[in-house]
Amino acid sequence: MDVRAKLAEIGLSLPVAAKPVAAYVPALRTGNLVFTAGQLPLVDGKIPATGKVGGTVSVDEAKEMARTCALNCLAAVETVADVNKIVKVVRVVGYVNGVAGFVSQPAVINGASELFLHIWGETGKHARSAIGVAELPLDAPVEVELTVEVAD
């Protein structure tokens, strides 16, 4: 599997992993599993839009940012394992900073899930949680964590 080639098919590329802003690592491998830290929708070190989904950020904008978070998750994986050795997307956890009463978290996190399905097809199907939160770091609208299985 050539992850970069699959990304290029839809006009995307794998970014450089963001440096941690606190006492953690971008990703950790234990056995054949890689767990990423939560990844924000950073593009060149900046979040394209801040605020709450359903308020200053639309669902479509947030879905696009969830896809960016997913790309950043893959970049984090790359710090401990070759992304081309991913054999299964195991779990995606998405956090959505929404206005009071916002209940479309799954629609937002589909931005991440659909990217993984594009890259890996059936192997990209995963367990998932889409959670609404009151706030996220840097006033980000969305944050995504990823767990993948990698080959030796």
DSSP file with accessible surface (Angstrom, degrees, kcal/mol):
  #  RESIDUE AA STRUCTURE BP1 BP2  ACC     N-H-->O    O-->H-N    N-H-->O    O-->H-N    TCO  KAPPA ALPHA  PHI   PSI    X-CA   Y-CA   Z-CA
    1    1 A M              0   0  113      0, 0.0     2,-0.8     0, 0.0     3,-0.1   0.000 360.0 360.0 360.0 126.9    0.0    0.0    0.0
    2    2 A D     >  -     0   0   87      1,-0.2     4,-2.0   117,-0.1     5,-0.2  -0.859 360.0-176.0-106.6  96.5    1.4    3.4   -1.0
    3    3 A V  H  > S+     0   0    0     -2,-0.8     4,-2.4     1,-0.2     5,-0.2   0.905  81.9  54.3 -61.1 -42.6   -0.4    5.8    1.3
    4    4 A R  H  > S+     0   0  105      1,-0.2     4,-2.4     2,-0.2    -1,-0.2   0.897 107.9  50.2 -61.5 -38.5    1.2    8.9   -0.3
    5    5 A A  H  > S+     0   0   44      2,-0.2     4,-1.5     1,-0.2    -1,-0.2   0.907 109.8  50.5 -66.0 -41.1   -0.1    7.8   -3.8
    6    6 A K  H  X S+     0   0   58     -4,-2.0     4,-0.5     1,-0.2    -2,-0.2   0.897 112.0  48.0 -64.1 -38.8   -3.6    7.2   -2.4
    7    7 A L  H ><>S+     0   0    0     -4,-2.4     5,-2.5     1,-0.2     3,-1.5   0.912 106.9  56.1 -66.1 -42.2   -3.5   10.7   -0.9
    8    8 A A  H ><5S+     0   0   62     -4,-2.4     3,-2.0     1,-0.3    -1,-0.2   0.833  94.1  69.3 -60.5 -30.7   -2.2   12.2   -4.1
    9    9 A E  H 3<5S+     0   0  120     -4,-1.5    -1,-0.3     1,-0.3    -2,-0.2   0.791 108.7  36.0 -56.7 -29.8   -5.3   10.8   -6.0
   10   10 A I  T <<5S-     0   0   68     -3,-1.5    -1,-0.3    -4,-0.5    -2,-0.2   0.089 125.1 -98.5-113.4  20.5   -7.4   13.3   -4.1
   11   11 A G  T < 5S+     0   0   69     -3,-2.0     2,-0.3     1,-0.2    -3,-0.2   0.719  83.6 121.6  76.6  22.9   -4.9   16.1   -4.1
   12   12 A L      < -     0   0   31     -5,-2.5     2,-0.3    -6,-0.1    -1,-0.2  -0.768  40.0-164.3-114.5 163.0   -3.6   15.6   -0.6
   13   13 A S        -     0   0   90     -2,-0.3    -9,-0.0    -3,-0.1    -8,-0.0  -0.961  33.1 -97.2-141.1 159.9   -0.1   15.0    0.8
   14   14 A L        -     0   0   27     -2,-0.3    58,-0.1    60,-0.1     3,-0.1  -0.648  43.2-145.8 -78.1 121.3    1.2   13.7    4.1
   15   15 A P        -     0   0   47      0, 0.0     2,-0.3     0, 0.0    -1,-0.0  -0.248  25.5 -90.5 -78.2 175.2    2.2   16.7    6.3
   16   16 A V        -     0   0  137      1,-0.1    60,-0.1    -2,-0.0    59,-0.1  -0.670  54.9 -97.0 -81.0 140.3    5.1   16.9    8.7
   17   17 A A        -     0   0   24     58,-0.4     2,-0.1    -2,-0.3    -1,-0.1  -0.326  39.4-113.9 -61.7 137.4    4.0   15.8   12.2
   18   18 A A        -     0   0   32     54,-0.2    -1,-0.1     1,-0.1     3,-0.1  -0.460  31.0-113.2 -69.2 142.6    3.2   18.7   14.5
   19   19 A K        -     0   0  181     -2,-0.1    -1,-0.1     1,-0.1     6,-0.1  -0.563  38.3-101.2 -75.3 140.5    5.5   19.2   17.5
   20   20 A P        -     0   0   51      0, 0.0    -1,-0.1     0, 0.0     5,-0.0  -0.307  22.4-155.3 -60.7 145.0    3.9   18.5   20.9
   21   21 A V  S    S+     0   0  130     -3,-0.1     2,-0.2     2,-0.0    -2,-0.0   0.299  75.7  17.9-103.0   7.2    2.9   21.6   22.8
   22   22 A A  S    S-     0   0   69      2,-0.2     2,-1.7     0, 0.0     0, 0.0  -0.741 112.3 -46.7-152.8-159.2    3.1   19.9   26.2
   23   23 A A  S    S+     0   0  111     -2,-0.2     2,-0.3     2,-0.0    -2,-0.0  -0.530  98.9  82.1 -89.2  73.0    4.5   16.8   27.9
   24   24 A Y  S    S-     0   0  100     -2,-1.7    -2,-0.2    13,-0.0     3,-0.0  -0.956  71.0-113.0-157.7 173.3    3.5   14.0   25.4
   25   25 A V        -     0   0   81     -2,-0.3    12,-0.1     1,-0.1     3,-0.1  -0.831  26.3-120.9-113.1 155.2    4.6   12.4   22.2
   26   26 A P  S    S-     0   0   22      0, 0.0    11,-2.8     0, 0.0     2,-0.3   0.858  93.3  -0.9 -63.5 -33.9    2.7   12.6   18.9
   27   27 A A  E     -A   36   0A   5      9,-0.3     2,-0.4    49,-0.1     9,-0.2  -0.990  61.0-154.6-154.3 155.8    2.4    8.8   18.7
   28   28 A L  E     -A   35   0A 108      7,-2.4     7,-2.7    -2,-0.3     2,-0.5  -1.000   9.0-152.1-136.9 132.0    3.3    5.7   20.7
   29   29 A R  E     +A   34   0A  86     -2,-0.4     2,-0.4     5,-0.2     5,-0.2  -0.895  14.7 174.9-106.0 133.8    3.8    2.2   19.4
   30   30 A T  E >   -A   33   0A  87      3,-2.6     3,-2.2    -2,-0.5     2,-0.1  -0.972  68.2 -43.3-134.5 116.9    3.3   -0.8   21.6
   31   31 A G  T 3  S-     0   0   57     -2,-0.4   118,-0.0     1,-0.3   119,-0.0  -0.403 123.9 -24.3  61.6-128.0    3.6   -4.1   19.8
   32   32 A N  T 3  S+     0   0   57     -2,-0.1   118,-3.0    -3,-0.1     2,-0.4   0.255 120.1  93.9 -99.9  11.8    1.8   -3.8   16.5
   33   33 A L  E <   -AB  30 149A  63     -3,-2.2    -3,-2.6   116,-0.2     2,-0.5  -0.874  54.0-163.9-106.4 140.2   -0.5   -1.0   17.6
   34   34 A V  E     -AB  29 148A   0    114,-2.8   114,-2.3    -2,-0.4     2,-0.5  -0.990   4.5-167.1-120.4 128.5    0.2    2.7   17.2
   35   35 A F  E     -AB  28 147A  87     -7,-2.7    -7,-2.4    -2,-0.5     2,-0.3  -0.954   9.5-151.7-111.8 129.2   -1.8    5.2   19.2
   36   36 A T  E     -A   27   0A  12    110,-2.7    -9,-0.3    -2,-0.5   110,-0.1  -0.713  16.9-117.8 -97.3 154.7   -1.7    8.9   18.3
   37   37 A A        -     0   0   26    -11,-2.8   109,-0.2    -2,-0.3   107,-0.1  -0.391  57.4 -72.5 -70.7 163.2   -2.2   11.9   20.6
   38   38 A G        -     0   0   16    107,-0.1     2,-0.5    -2,-0.1   107,-0.2  -0.407  55.0-148.8 -60.5 133.7   -5.1   14.0   19.7
   39   39 A Q  B     -C  144   0A  10    105,-3.0   105,-2.1    -3,-0.1    34,-0.1  -0.932   3.2-148.7-113.7 130.7   -4.4   16.0   16.5
   40   40 A L        -     0   0   21     -2,-0.5     2,-1.9   103,-0.2   103,-0.2  -0.453  36.1 -97.0 -86.9 167.4   -5.8   19.4   15.8
   41   41 A P        +     0   0    0      0, 0.0     2,-0.3     0, 0.0    28,-0.1  -0.226  62.5 164.4 -82.5  52.2   -6.5   20.6   12.2
   42   42 A L        -     0   0   40     -2,-1.9     2,-0.4     5,-0.2     5,-0.2  -0.542  18.6-175.5 -74.4 133.0   -3.2   22.5   11.9
   43   43 A V  B >  S-F   46   0B  70      3,-3.1     3,-1.7    -2,-0.3    25,-0.0  -0.991  79.5 -16.4-127.5 116.0   -2.1   23.5    8.5
   44   44 A D  T 3  S-     0   0  163     -2,-0.4    -1,-0.1     1,-0.3     3,-0.1   0.892 131.5 -51.9  53.5  40.6    1.4   25.1    8.4
   45   45 A G  T 3  S+     0   0   63      1,-0.2     2,-0.3     0, 0.0    -1,-0.3   0.487 122.0  94.5  80.8   3.2    1.2   25.5   12.2
   46   46 A K  B <  S-F   43   0B 159     -3,-1.7    -3,-3.1    -5,-0.1    -1,-0.2  -0.954  72.7-124.6-130.3 149.8   -2.2   27.3   12.1
   47   47 A I        -     0   0   27     -2,-0.3    -5,-0.2    -5,-0.2     3,-0.1  -0.794  22.5-140.9 -88.4 125.8   -5.8   26.3   12.5
   48   48 A P  S    S+     0   0   85      0, 0.0     2,-0.3     0, 0.0    -1,-0.1   0.804  82.6   4.9 -61.6 -31.0   -7.8   27.5    9.4
   49   49 A A  S    S-     0   0   30      2,-0.1     2,-0.3    12,-0.1     8,-0.1  -0.972  70.3-157.9-152.4 138.9  -10.8   28.6   11.4
   50   50 A T        +     0   0   70     -2,-0.3     2,-0.2    90,-0.1    90,-0.2  -0.724  44.3  58.6-113.9 166.0  -11.5   28.6   15.2
   51   51 A G  S    S-     0   0    7     88,-2.8     2,-0.3    -2,-0.3    46,-0.2  -0.670  83.3 -30.7 115.2-168.2  -14.7   28.5   17.2
   52   52 A K    > > -     0   0   53     -2,-0.2     5,-2.0    44,-0.1     3,-1.7  -0.694  52.3-118.6 -97.3 139.0  -17.7   26.3   17.6
   53   53 A V  B 3 5S+gh  57  98C   0     44,-2.9    46,-2.3    -2,-0.3     5,-0.2  -0.522 105.8  29.5 -71.4 135.5  -19.3   24.1   15.0
   54   54 A G  T 3 5S+     0   0   47      3,-2.8    -1,-0.3    -2,-0.2     4,-0.1   0.362 125.3  53.3  89.6  -4.1  -22.8   25.2   14.4
   55   55 A G  T < 5S-     0   0   50     -3,-1.7    -1,-0.2     2,-0.6    -2,-0.1   0.313 129.3 -10.0-119.3-102.8  -21.8   28.8   15.3
   56   56 A T  T   5S+     0   0  109     -4,-0.3     2,-0.5    -3,-0.1    -3,-0.2   0.627 130.5  59.6 -79.6 -12.0  -18.8   30.4   13.6
   57   57 A V  B   <S-g   53   0C   1     -5,-2.0    -3,-2.8    -8,-0.1    -2,-0.6  -0.971  80.0-138.6-120.7 128.1  -17.8   27.1   11.9
   58   58 A S     >  -     0   0   52     -2,-0.5     4,-2.6    -5,-0.2     5,-0.2  -0.358  24.8-112.7 -78.6 163.3  -20.1   25.2    9.6
   59   59 A V  H  > S+     0   0   45      1,-0.2     4,-2.7     2,-0.2     5,-0.2   0.915 119.4  52.1 -59.9 -42.2  -20.5   21.4    9.6
   60   60 A D  H  > S+     0   0  126      2,-0.2     4,-2.0     1,-0.2    -1,-0.2   0.910 110.2  47.5 -63.4 -42.2  -18.8   21.3    6.2
   61   61 A E  H  > S+     0   0   91      2,-0.2     4,-2.1     1,-0.2    -1,-0.2   0.924 113.6  48.0 -62.8 -43.6  -15.9   23.4    7.3
   62   62 A A  H  X S+     0   0    0     -4,-2.6     4,-2.3     2,-0.2    -2,-0.2   0.880 108.6  54.1 -66.2 -37.2  -15.5   21.2   10.4
   63   63 A K  H  X S+     0   0   64     -4,-2.7     4,-1.7     2,-0.2    -1,-0.2   0.920 108.9  49.0 -62.1 -42.5  -15.7   18.0    8.3
   64   64 A E  H  X S+     0   0   96     -4,-2.0     4,-1.8     1,-0.2    -2,-0.2   0.901 110.7  50.6 -62.6 -39.8  -12.9   19.3    6.2
   65   65 A M  H  X S+     0   0    8     -4,-2.1     4,-2.6     1,-0.2    -2,-0.2   0.852 104.7  57.0 -68.9 -32.2  -10.9   20.1    9.3
   66   66 A A  H  X S+     0   0    0     -4,-2.3     4,-2.2     2,-0.2    -1,-0.2   0.895 105.4  51.6 -63.9 -36.7  -11.5   16.6   10.6
   67   67 A R  H  X S+     0   0   66     -4,-1.7     4,-2.2     2,-0.2    -2,-0.2   0.917 108.8  50.5 -64.2 -40.2   -9.9   15.3    7.4
   68   68 A T  H  X S+     0   0   23     -4,-1.8     4,-2.4     1,-0.2    -2,-0.2   0.915 108.2  52.5 -62.7 -41.3   -6.9   17.6    8.1
   69   69 A C  H  X S+     0   0    0     -4,-2.6     4,-2.2     1,-0.2    -1,-0.2   0.908 107.5  52.6 -58.6 -42.1   -6.8   16.1   11.6
   70   70 A A  H  X S+     0   0    0     -4,-2.2     4,-2.2     2,-0.2    -2,-0.2   0.906 108.1  50.1 -62.3 -42.1   -6.7   12.6   10.1
   71   71 A L  H  X S+     0   0   14     -4,-2.2     4,-2.2     1,-0.2    -1,-0.2   0.919 110.4  50.4 -60.4 -41.8   -3.8   13.6    7.9
   72   72 A N  H  X S+     0   0    8     -4,-2.4     4,-2.1     1,-0.2    -2,-0.2   0.848 106.7  55.2 -66.8 -32.1   -2.0   14.9   11.0
   73   73 A C  H  X S+     0   0    0     -4,-2.2     4,-2.6     2,-0.2    -1,-0.2   0.923 107.5  49.2 -63.0 -44.2   -2.7   11.6   12.7
   74   74 A L  H  X S+     0   0    0     -4,-2.2     4,-2.2     1,-0.2    -2,-0.2   0.900 109.3  52.2 -63.3 -38.3   -1.0    9.8    9.8
   75   75 A A  H  X S+     0   0    2     -4,-2.2     4,-0.5     2,-0.2   -58,-0.4   0.901 109.2  50.4 -62.9 -38.3    1.9   12.2   10.1
   76   76 A A  H >< S+     0   0    0     -4,-2.1     3,-1.5     1,-0.2     4,-0.3   0.917 107.6  52.7 -65.9 -42.1    2.1   11.4   13.9
   77   77 A V  H >X S+     0   0    0     -4,-2.6     3,-2.5     1,-0.3     4,-2.0   0.923 100.4  63.3 -55.9 -42.2    2.0    7.6   13.1
   78   78 A E  H 3< S+     0   0   66     -4,-2.2    -1,-0.3     1,-0.3    -2,-0.2   0.711  89.3  68.9 -60.1 -17.9    5.0    8.2   10.7
   79   79 A T  T << S+     0   0   73     -3,-1.5    -1,-0.3    -4,-0.5    -2,-0.2   0.704 118.7  18.4 -74.0 -16.7    7.1    9.3   13.7
   80   80 A V  T <4 S+     0   0   56     -3,-2.5     2,-0.3     1,-0.4    -2,-0.2   0.495 132.6  18.0-128.5 -12.7    7.1    5.7   15.1
   81   81 A A  S  < S-     0   0   11     -4,-2.0    -1,-0.4   -47,-0.0     2,-0.4  -0.983  81.8 -95.1-158.9 151.3    6.1    3.5   12.1
   82   82 A D    >   -     0   0   69     -2,-0.3     3,-2.4     1,-0.2     4,-0.1  -0.545  29.2-141.9 -69.5 124.0    6.0    3.6    8.3
   83   83 A V  G >  S+     0   0    0     -2,-0.4     3,-1.5     1,-0.3    -1,-0.2   0.776 100.5  66.5 -61.5 -23.2    2.4    4.5    7.3
   84   84 A N  G 3  S+     0   0   50      1,-0.3    -1,-0.3   -82,-0.1    -2,-0.1   0.604  93.7  60.8 -72.4  -9.3    2.7    2.1    4.4
   85   85 A K  G <  S+     0   0   97     -3,-2.4    66,-2.7    66,-0.1     2,-0.4   0.335  72.6 121.5 -97.8   6.2    2.9   -0.7    7.0
   86   86 A I  E <   +D  150   0A   6     -3,-1.5    64,-0.3    64,-0.2     3,-0.1  -0.573  32.5 173.8 -69.2 124.5   -0.6    0.1    8.4
   87   87 A V  E     +     0   0A  65     62,-2.8     2,-0.3    -2,-0.4    63,-0.2   0.561  63.9  16.2-107.7 -14.1   -2.6   -3.1    8.0
   88   88 A K  E     -D  149   0A  69     61,-1.5    61,-2.9    36,-0.1     2,-0.7  -0.933  59.3-138.4-160.7 132.5   -5.8   -2.0    9.8
   89   89 A V  E     +D  148   0A   0     34,-2.0    59,-0.2    -2,-0.3     3,-0.1  -0.874  31.1 178.7 -86.4 117.2   -7.4    1.2   11.0
   90   90 A V  E     -     0   0A  54     57,-2.1    37,-2.5    -2,-0.7     2,-0.3   0.919  52.2  -2.5 -90.4 -51.5   -8.6    0.1   14.4
   91   91 A R  E     -De 147 127A 106     56,-1.8    56,-2.4    35,-0.2     2,-0.4  -0.999  47.6-164.0-151.5 141.2  -10.3    3.1   16.1
   92   92 A V  E     -De 146 128A   0     35,-2.2    37,-2.0    -2,-0.3     2,-0.5  -0.989   7.9-169.2-123.0 132.6  -11.0    6.8   15.5
   93   93 A V  E     -De 145 129A   6     52,-2.1    52,-2.9    -2,-0.4     2,-0.4  -0.995   9.0-171.5-122.0 124.5  -12.0    9.1   18.3
   94   94 A G  E     -De 144 130A   0     35,-2.8    37,-3.4    -2,-0.5     2,-0.5  -0.957  10.1-160.1-120.8 137.6  -13.2   12.6   17.3
   95   95 A Y  E     -De 143 131A  54     48,-3.1    48,-1.9    -2,-0.4     2,-0.5  -0.957   8.7-162.4-114.9 129.4  -14.0   15.5   19.5
   96   96 A V  E     -De 142 132A   0     35,-3.1    37,-2.8    -2,-0.5     2,-1.3  -0.961  13.7-148.0-120.3 122.5  -16.2   18.3   18.2
   97   97 A N  E     + e   0 133A   0     44,-2.6   -44,-2.9    -2,-0.5     2,-0.2  -0.737  40.5 167.1 -85.5  91.5  -16.3   21.8   19.8
   98   98 A G  B     -h   53   0C  12     -2,-1.3   -44,-0.2    35,-0.9     3,-0.1  -0.701  39.2 -98.8-111.3 162.7  -19.9   22.6   19.1
   99   99 A V    >   -     0   0   48    -46,-2.3     3,-2.4    -2,-0.2    -1,-0.1  -0.282  63.8 -70.9 -66.8 162.4  -22.5   25.1   20.2
  100  100 A A  T 3  S+     0   0  107      1,-0.3    -1,-0.2    34,-0.1     3,-0.1  -0.310 125.6  19.8 -55.8 131.4  -25.0   24.1   22.9
  101  101 A G  T 3  S+     0   0   74      1,-0.3     2,-0.3    -3,-0.1    -1,-0.3   0.375  84.7 144.4  87.7  -3.5  -27.4   21.7   21.4
  102  102 A F    <   +     0   0   28     -3,-2.4    -1,-0.3     1,-0.1    -4,-0.1  -0.534  14.8 166.4 -71.2 127.1  -25.2   20.7   18.5
  103  103 A V        +     0   0  114     -2,-0.3    -1,-0.1    -3,-0.1    -3,-0.0   0.190  45.9  94.9-129.4  16.8  -25.7   16.9   17.8
  104  104 A S     >  +     0   0   54      1,-0.2     4,-1.5     2,-0.1     3,-0.5  -0.038  39.0 129.1-102.7  33.9  -24.1   16.3   14.4
  105  105 A Q  H  > S+     0   0   30      1,-0.2     4,-2.5     2,-0.2     3,-0.3   0.896  70.1  57.0 -54.4 -42.9  -20.7   15.2   15.7
  106  106 A P  H  > S+     0   0   63      0, 0.0     4,-1.5     0, 0.0    -1,-0.2   0.901 103.3  53.8 -58.9 -37.9  -20.8   12.0   13.5
  107  107 A A  H  4 S+     0   0   38     -3,-0.5     4,-0.3     1,-0.2    -2,-0.2   0.885 111.1  47.0 -63.4 -35.9  -21.2   14.1   10.3
  108  108 A V  H >< S+     0   0    0     -4,-1.5     3,-1.9    -3,-0.3     4,-0.3   0.957 110.8  49.3 -69.0 -49.6  -18.1   16.1   11.3
  109  109 A I  H >X S+     0   0    0     -4,-2.5     4,-2.1     1,-0.3     3,-1.3   0.717  90.3  81.4 -71.3 -14.7  -15.9   13.1   12.1
  110  110 A N  H 3X S+     0   0   54     -4,-1.5     4,-3.2    -5,-0.3     5,-0.3   0.810  79.1  71.0 -56.7 -25.8  -16.9   11.5    8.8
  111  111 A G  H <> S+     0   0    5     -3,-1.9     4,-0.9    -4,-0.3    -1,-0.3   0.902 105.5  36.8 -57.9 -39.2  -14.2   13.8    7.4
  112  112 A A  H <> S+     0   0    0     -3,-1.3     4,-2.0    -4,-0.3     3,-0.3   0.940 117.8  50.1 -75.9 -49.1  -11.6   11.6    9.1
  113  113 A S  H  X S+     0   0    9     -4,-2.1     4,-2.3     1,-0.2    -2,-0.2   0.902 108.4  52.0 -59.6 -43.4  -13.4    8.3    8.5
  114  114 A E  H  X S+     0   0   89     -4,-3.2     4,-2.1     1,-0.2    -1,-0.2   0.853 106.6  54.6 -64.7 -32.9  -14.0    8.9    4.8
  115  115 A L  H  X S+     0   0    4     -4,-0.9     4,-2.2    -5,-0.3    -1,-0.2   0.947 109.3  46.9 -64.3 -45.5  -10.3    9.6    4.3
  116  116 A F  H  X S+     0   0    0     -4,-2.0     4,-2.9     1,-0.2     5,-0.3   0.890 111.2  51.7 -65.4 -36.4   -9.3    6.3    5.9
  117  117 A L  H  X S+     0   0   66     -4,-2.3     4,-2.1     1,-0.2    -1,-0.2   0.889 108.5  52.0 -66.5 -37.3  -11.8    4.5    3.8
  118  118 A H  H  < S+     0   0   60     -4,-2.1    -2,-0.2    -5,-0.2    -1,-0.2   0.927 116.0  40.2 -62.8 -43.7  -10.4    6.1    0.7
  119  119 A I  H  < S+     0   0    2     -4,-2.2    -2,-0.2     1,-0.1    -1,-0.2   0.947 133.6  17.0 -71.9 -49.6   -6.9    5.0    1.5
  120  120 A W  H >< S-     0   0   19     -4,-2.9     3,-1.5     1,-0.3     4,-0.2   0.451  80.7-159.4-110.0  -2.9   -7.5    1.5    2.8
  121  121 A G  G >< S+     0   0   36     -4,-2.1     3,-1.7    -5,-0.3     4,-0.4  -0.340  79.5   1.0  59.4-132.7  -11.0    0.5    1.7
  122  122 A E  G >  S+     0   0  134      1,-0.3     3,-1.5     2,-0.2    -1,-0.3   0.846 133.9  58.4 -56.3 -36.6  -12.4   -2.4    3.8
  123  123 A T  G <  S+     0   0   57     -3,-1.5   -34,-2.0     1,-0.3    -1,-0.3   0.725  98.8  61.8 -67.5 -19.4   -9.2   -2.3    6.0
  124  124 A G  G <  S+     0   0    0     -3,-1.7    -1,-0.3    -4,-0.2    -2,-0.2   0.568  75.5 110.6 -84.3  -8.0  -10.0    1.3    6.7
  125  125 A K    <   +     0   0  106     -3,-1.5     2,-0.3    -4,-0.4   -36,-0.2  -0.476  50.2 169.1 -67.3 139.9  -13.3    0.5    8.4
  126  126 A H        -     0   0   41     -2,-0.2   -35,-0.2   -38,-0.1     2,-0.2  -0.928  41.3 -95.2-148.9 162.7  -12.9    1.2   12.1
  127  127 A A  E     -e   91   0A  58    -37,-2.5   -35,-2.2    -2,-0.3     2,-0.3  -0.541  51.8-171.6 -75.5 152.1  -14.6    1.5   15.5
  128  128 A R  E     -e   92   0A  76    -37,-0.2     2,-0.4    -2,-0.2   -35,-0.2  -0.999  28.0-163.6-153.4 147.2  -15.3    5.1   16.2
  129  129 A S  E     -e   93   0A  38    -37,-2.0   -35,-2.8    -2,-0.3     2,-0.5  -0.993   7.0-166.6-125.3 137.4  -16.5    7.6   18.8
  130  130 A A  E     -e   94   0A  30     -2,-0.4     2,-0.4   -37,-0.2   -35,-0.2  -0.966  18.9-174.1-124.1 110.4  -17.7   11.1   17.9
  131  131 A I  E     -e   95   0A  68    -37,-3.4   -35,-3.1    -2,-0.5     2,-0.4  -0.889  21.0-137.8-117.3 133.9  -17.9   13.2   21.1
  132  132 A G  E     -e   96   0A  38     -2,-0.4     2,-0.3   -37,-0.2   -35,-0.2  -0.718  27.8-175.8 -86.2 135.6  -19.2   16.7   21.7
  133  133 A V  E     -e   97   0A  39    -37,-2.8   -35,-0.9    -2,-0.4     3,-0.1  -0.907  33.8-128.4-130.7 160.6  -17.1   18.9   24.0
  134  134 A A  S    S-     0   0   75     -2,-0.3     2,-0.3     1,-0.2    -1,-0.1   0.826  89.2  -2.5 -77.1 -33.0  -17.4   22.4   25.5
  135  135 A E        -     0   0  122    -39,-0.0    -1,-0.2   -83,-0.0   -37,-0.1  -0.987  58.3-157.4-154.3 157.1  -13.9   23.5   24.4
  136  136 A L    >   -     0   0   20     -2,-0.3     3,-1.7     4,-0.1     4,-0.2  -0.936  44.0 -76.2-133.0 159.7  -10.8   22.3   22.6
  137  137 A P  G >  S+     0   0   74      0, 0.0     3,-2.0     0, 0.0    -1,-0.0  -0.213 117.3   8.6 -55.0 143.2   -7.2   23.5   22.7
  138  138 A L  G 3  S-     0   0  118      1,-0.3   -91,-0.1   -88,-0.0    -3,-0.0   0.682 125.1 -77.4  59.8  19.6   -6.5   26.7   20.7
  139  139 A D  G <  S+     0   0   64     -3,-1.7   -88,-2.8     1,-0.2    -1,-0.3   0.801  79.8 172.9  60.3  30.5  -10.3   27.0   20.2
  140  140 A A    <   -     0   0    0     -3,-2.0    -1,-0.2   -90,-0.2   -90,-0.1  -0.411  35.0-140.7 -66.9 144.5  -10.1   24.3   17.5
  141  141 A P  S    S+     0   0    0      0, 0.0   -44,-2.6     0, 0.0     2,-0.3   0.748  81.0  15.8 -75.7 -23.3  -13.4   23.1   16.2
  142  142 A V  E     - D   0  96A   0    -46,-0.2     2,-0.3   -77,-0.1   -46,-0.2  -0.992  55.7-171.2-152.2 152.7  -12.3   19.5   16.0
  143  143 A E  E     - D   0  95A  30    -48,-1.9   -48,-3.1    -2,-0.3     2,-0.4  -0.986  12.4-161.4-144.7 142.8   -9.6   17.1   17.3
  144  144 A V  E     -CD  39  94A   0   -105,-2.1  -105,-3.0    -2,-0.3     2,-0.3  -0.986   6.6-164.9-133.1 139.3   -9.0   13.5   16.2
  145  145 A E  E     - D   0  93A  60    -52,-2.9   -52,-2.1    -2,-0.4     2,-0.4  -0.897  13.7-159.7-114.4 152.3   -7.1   10.5   17.7
  146  146 A L  E     - D   0  92A   1     -2,-0.3  -110,-2.7  -109,-0.2     2,-0.4  -0.988  13.6-167.9-136.8 140.3   -6.2    7.4   15.8
  147  147 A T  E     +BD  35  91A  21    -56,-2.4   -57,-2.1    -2,-0.4   -56,-1.8  -0.999  20.4 173.5-124.4 127.5   -5.3    3.8   16.6
  148  148 A V  E     -BD  34  89A   0   -114,-2.3  -114,-2.8    -2,-0.4     2,-0.4  -0.929  29.1-130.1-130.4 156.4   -3.8    1.6   13.9
  149  149 A E  E     -BD  33  88A  78    -61,-2.9   -62,-2.8    -2,-0.3   -61,-1.5  -0.895  28.2-164.8-102.3 134.7   -2.3   -1.8   13.6
  150  150 A V  E     - D   0  86A   0   -118,-3.0   -64,-0.2    -2,-0.4     2,-0.1  -0.890  20.2-114.2-119.5 152.2    1.0   -2.0   11.7
  151  151 A A              0   0   39    -66,-2.7   -66,-0.1    -2,-0.3   -64,-0.0  -0.436 360.0 360.0 -74.6 157.4    2.9   -4.9   10.2
  152  152 A D              0   0  143     -2,-0.1    -1,-0.2     0, 0.0  -120,-0.0  -0.113 360.0 360.0 -59.3 360.0    6.3   -5.8   11.8
